[in-house]
Amino acid sequence: MARDIGAQMILAEWLFVETVADVGRRSRRRAEYSRYELLGIAPLLRKLFVDKRPLLDTVKSDRLDGPLLFDVHPWGPPTAADEQTDLQYRLRLGRPDIGAKADPPVEGVPSFLSTVVGQVGGDDLTVKQVIRYYAHVEGGVHFGVPEDPVEAKLARMAPLLVGHSTGQIELLARLGRITAEALRPLQSAILSSPTVIRGLHLPTEDGLLLNHWTSDYLRARRP
């Protein structure tokens, strides 16, 4: 049976818009959420960026004129003075302003995923490693076995933090906020000009589309 590309793209666009919105909601409430609730950000980021066929690649097409921009501040090594008082600190994460306005921002998904946002036992920790660890090891998607030295070090630390701190996993929320901001232009482009099936999705008087998922989505967000 031939695949209906239009129908598949409609589903992909709907899933993308809802996923970005979900990432944004979870990331804004990181101080209120438990470790388990924050863990739910990992599969969303994996779906967008790291899956065998990332959802972002499916919907991006030629909708944007330039690269996606990520306001992420890379992790920087501590000063000599910091090192003297920090000898026992095995986990260093990105600065509190990791998601503040970056100048310049990181351009494109590959550069974002390779950005170093911390250090674990002397090893650099990238955005992609954060997503993979929480999705594939700590149970965001699968509860599994670490596949590289960085994941193994994070896994050894996790039992010490469960029930005591969400400080480590809050990094996911910061990366989620950066992601939601970076993908918002694409989300808006889809909502303003979604894929439609001719003859089924007809314009309505209020500027929406009859029988289209975007209509309910946009009505729910109108003042």
Secondary structure, DSSP 8 states (H G I E B T S, - for coil): ----HHHHHHHHHHHHHHHHHHHHHHHHTTTTS-HHHHHTHHHHHIIIIISSS-HHHHHHTT--SS--EE---------HHHHHT-TT--EEE--TTTTS--SS-EESHHHHHT-EEEEETTEEEEHHHHHHHHHHTSSSS------SHHHHHHHHHHHHHTTT--TTTHHHHHHHHHHHHHHHHHHHHHHHS----TTTS-B-TTSSBTT-HHHHHHHHH--
